[in-house]
Structure formats: C-alpha cells, structure tokens
Amino acid sequence: MGPPEPTCAVDGCENEADGTVHVELPAEVDGIAIPPDQRVQELAVCPGCRKQLQAGGTEPGYHVAPAEPTDPRTLGGDIAGESEVVIDTDRAVLLTGVDVAMARGEEAGDFIAMMLAGRINNTEETARVLFCLNAAGAATIIGELLGLIGRQPDENVRAAVLTSVLARLQEFMPSA
C-alpha cells in the first residue's frame, strides 16, 4: 500500500489534491507580517480550488503567483476622452495587491518601488509589475486620485470615499 494521496491545502477543503500551484500570500496574515521572500508558496490543491485561486482566490488577498515576471507590454486597457471618458478594460490588471518600498540606486539615488499585482481581465493569468518612481511621481499619483474624488458630483459618494481613504491612511500612521 502506497502513501496516502495528498489532501487539498485550501482551508476547509477535504478533496484529494491532483497537483500544485504557486500561491502568493498577502503582506500580512492574521496580523503577522510575511517577508517578501516567503510570500510565494507551493500548495497541493484539488481542481475546484485551483480554478477558484486562478479566478481571484478562495482566501482574501491570496492569488496564484505568476511563474515568470510579467511583460508589461502584454497588458492592456486604456482611457480615452476628456469630459466623456471611454475605458477599455481588455487585458487590464484587476488590482489584488500593492507592495511599496523605499530604495536607493547607485546612480538614481532614492526612489520608491511600487509592485502592483492582480488578475489580467478576461483571462486566468495574473500579473506583477514593478514601477519605480521618485517623490514627484508619487505626488502626481496621489494628486490625481484625490482630484478624481473631488470631481465626484455626488456629495454622499465623495464623503464616503474620503472617509474610507482617511481611515486607511490612519492605519499607516504611527500611534502616539
């Protein structure tokens, strides 16, 4: 009699695993920080859980890690127009994760590294793209997002979004 077949590693699933996937864990699990070099783990999974993971996860923040770095030239999506905007979401990345770090390059000096990750729309593929920006680039992104909130015509929606943004910002502020 051989060894028992492995059971699916997804919480609550007791089905027989038929293979493995590489899953990327979020930056924090149950209040414990997960170091970047330990976030990708190989899990034994059943076919049903594999499909759920590839479609966005069975656990909040978990997703199938891409086997290779993503070539940003294969991504898509676009915004066109000014007062009336048309958005093409084909092959756009549906954001599931953000990691940021301060870095220092020998020639470039200090910069911000921002890793954006998510599922590529209309596919089962995932993407991880690293963006490197300086303080002006970060200020531009923050300014554009705040400006977008300010242009929201519905005062109730604008207030709800601002409240949510401020609550999230307070999570990052050191406590007194």
N, C-alpha and C positions, 0 to 999 in steps of 0.2 A: 504494500500500500504506500503510495507516494505522499508527499507533503500536501496539506490541505490547500485548496485554491484560495488565493487572497481575497479578502473582502474589500469592498469599495471604501476608500478612506474619507469620503464626504460624511460629515456629521449626520446621524440619523438614517443613513442608508446601510442596508444589510445585504445588498445584492453582491453577486460574485463579480470581482473586477476582471476585465478582459484585456487590460493594457494600462499604460500610464500616460499622464500628461504633466507638463511642467506648469505649475501654478505660481503666479506671483502674489505674494501676501501683501497686505497693506502696510504702510509705515508703522502702524500701531495696532496691536491686537489685545483686547481686554486691558487696555491701559499700559501695556508693555511695548516699548519701542523695539522694532525689529530692524537690526542693522541692514543696510542696503545689500551687503554681500551674502545675507542669509534669507533674502526675500523670495528667491526663486527656488521652489522645492518640487521634487518629483513625487506625484501621488498615484497610487493604484486606484483606478476608477472603473465603474461599470459604464456601459454605453449611454444610459439615460443621463447620468451625472456629467459625463463628458460633453454631451450635447448642451446641457444647461450651463456648464462652465464656459463653453465656447460662445454661448449666446449672451454672456454677461455675468455669469456666476450663480452659484447657489448660496453663497455667503456674501454679505455686503462687502465690497472692496476687493474681492478675490476675482481674478480673471486668469485666463490661460496666457502664459507668457509667450511672446514670440520666440521662435527658435533662433532667429538671427535679428540683428538690428534692422529697423525699418528704413527703407529707402524713401525719404520724404517726397521724391519725385513721383512715386506711385500713388500718393494720396491725392485726394480731390477736394471738391467743394469750392464754392465761390460766392461772393457777394457782388451784386451789380445794382446800380441805380443810386439815386440820392434821396429825393422825397418819397418815392415809391421804390421799395427795395425788393429784389428778387434774390432768393437764396437757393443755390444748387447744393444739395446735401449728398449727392452721389460720391461715394468714397471719402466723405468727410469723417474725421475721427470723433466718435461719441465719447467724450471725456469720462474716464473712470478713475484716473489717478493723477496726482500732481506731486512732484518732489522738487524742492529747491535747495540750493546750497550756494554759499559764497566760495569763490575760488580765486586763485591767483595764478596768472600765467607769467612766464618769464618775460615775454615781450609785451603782452597785452595788459599786464597789471591786474588789478582786482576786477572781477566780473561776477555776474550771477548766472548760475547754471540752473535751468528750469526744464525738468523732464515731464513731458505731457504724455499720458498713455490712455488708450481706450480701444474700443472695437471699431473697426472700419465699417462704416454704414453700408448696408446691402451686401455684406459678406460675413463670414465667420472668422475672419482674420483679426488680429489685434496689432496695434502699433505702439511703439515707444519712440518718441522723437525728442532729442535734447536740443534746447535752444540756449544760446549763450548771449547775454545782453549786459549792457552797462547800466548805470543808475538812470540815465536818460531814457533808455529803453523801458525799464521797469516803470518809471514815472509816466511814460506815454501809455502803457497798457492800463495802469491804474486810472489815469485821467480819462481814457476812452470809456472804460467800464462805468466810472462814476458819471460821465457825461451822458451815457446811454440811460442810466437811471433817471437823470434829470430831465431827459426828453420824454419820459413815460407820461402820457397825457392823463392817465387815471391816477388821481391823488392817493387812493387807497392802495393800489398796486405799488406805487412809488414808495409809500410809507412802509409797506410790508417788506419790500426788498431792502430798503435802507435798514430797517430793524434787524433783518436777518444778517446783512453784511456786518453791522456793528456788533452783533452777538458773536459772529465768527471771529472778528478781529479781537474781541476781548479774550478769546481762547488763547491767543498768541501773546498777549500782554503779560509781563511778569506781575505776579501778585505782590501787593505791598505788605 
